[in-house]
Amino acid sequence: MTTLQHLPANWEDPTAVRFTERADRAEQRENLSRTTFDLLVIGGGILGISTAWHAAQSGLRVALVDSGDFAGATSSASSKLLHGGLRYLQTGAVKLVAENHFERRAVTRQVAPHLSRPLTFYLPIYKNGPHGAAKMGAGVFAYSALSAFGDGVGHLLNPVKARMAVPELRIDDLKAVAVYGDSQMNDARMALMTTRAAADAGAAVLNHAEVTGLRFTRGRVSGAELRDRLTGTEFGVNAHVVLNATGPWVDHLRRMEDAGADPSIRLSKGAHLVLKRTSHWQAALATPIDKYRITFALPWEDMLLLGTTDEEFEGDPGDVAVNEKDVAQILDEAGHSVRPEQLRRELITYSFAGLRVLPGGPGSTAKAKRETVVTEGRGGMLSVAGGKWTTFRHIGRTVMKKLADMPGYTIGSEMEPMRNLPRRLPLPGIANPHAVQHRLLSDGGAPLPNLGEDTAKHLATHYGSIAFDIARLAGEHPELARRVHPDAPEIWAQVVYARDMEWAETPDDVLRRRTTLTIRGLDTPEIRAKVQELLDRR
């Protein structure tokens, strides 16, 4: 059991342990209030963040606000994948899969190689399953061909060999295993680094700032009224164009513009479980449940991620949560291919649920297209909804191009630089994570501390070259080089960095999204209290 003896007992003067590059909340509120922005993006999920990033890169004056934390809802509740979408081949969406692969390769190779990594997938084919070996073998070959064989050639594998890479693979009635490649990420870290890229390009960003109303000028939406949810301070933002990127809340904001606006979306709930691993996995499992659905068992952050569900959701998006039905379904479906020893309920450390935003219409949500829709409201506010994490970079560019081409927007001529942006803008910290890890370990000692191999790997794969800033802070203040919890790789310097450089305002911001402590089931009351103490010293 964790006690305070695991935590730094004596903190130095907070003025000596601080990054000072970011404006504080009061300064940022003042900046938002006194500036007329070209674009105000409401919604700090990855879609809004990506749009703000590209808009700021084009030279526009951009503001980005969110009522909660950046990536605080659906964008940090995904399956953590950057993938082409194997199941889309089932519906003949060949072009979509090719486009997804193109974006995946751009992100993993040029945009954020430090935040993403390749992952081999095994697709087990069981007797009496929904698909046969010949069909799946042809499918994974076509899938790999659409990625230009950048992840190897899709093929069939002997079950015995597959079991060597995934010891918990259930082999009863297993006929063959289809193999293909995709990529994986930590979605919260990817979103935060994209937020930093937007801010570095000049965007004014503020989380925990709730929109209480819209501003109008001659019938056109010209800004928003906001309330700082941490201080209660009310303020406003003026903008030539307002973009509604609030995800599951998109229709709520549309009704602020037009009380009679018809619903434009429907929501699908996706739940996941995180479990401690009982053995080391060298590959992930993608198991067909029926003709259209696949359930995943993914090695992620030294744990096992299971999911996802797909059912229509009605009600307040803020109330979405994992229930007993979800847990039973996920464990039952995982049991198709995972041995029961790995699926014991006592191994569960965390569960989470997010909401997919789908175009309105009939039919099963599992069969609905994951497409992005941009609409214009009666007051000129643009609303954007839908899409996939894999294509976040492309979605941001697409929204900006549509905005530039739409008549009646005064910033159209100022967006000409947007058309000439580099196609693969890198995110901050871009570096080879293996090289970063090696240097963190080999350069131990002043000014860098002696880090354990798991901590060095964690810093390298979650921050890239920015890991050296955190390591130097830990080297200068040894108490910050200590682990937050003995069973996790994070160190206290990351908490200080999250506070001063990554807009962390609450313990949940730190423990759930800037680090993995909550997901690992390690955010004890003692740790939460110490994190709050550090946050109060800003």
Secondary structure by P-SEA (a helix, b strand, c coil): ccccccccccccccccccccccccaaaaaaaaaaccccbbbccccaaaaaaaaaaaaaccbbbbbbccccccccccccccccccccccccccaaaaaaaaaaaaaaaacccccccbbbbbbbbcccccccccaaaaaaaaaaaaaaacccccbbbbbbaaaaaaaccccccccccbbbbbcccccaaaaaaaaaaaaaaaabbbbbccccccbbbbccccccbbbbbcccccccccccccccccccccaaaaaaaaacccccccbbbbbbbbbbbbbcccccccccccccccbbbbbcccccbbbbbbbbbbbbcccccccccaaaaaaaaaaaaccccccccccccccccbbbbbbbcccccccccccbbbbbbbccccbbbbbbbcccaaaaaaaaaaaaaaacccccccccccccccccccccccccccaaaaaaaaaaacccccccccaaaaaaaaaccccaaaaaaaaaaacccccccccccccccaaaaaaaacccccccccccccccccccccccccaaaaaaaaaaaaac
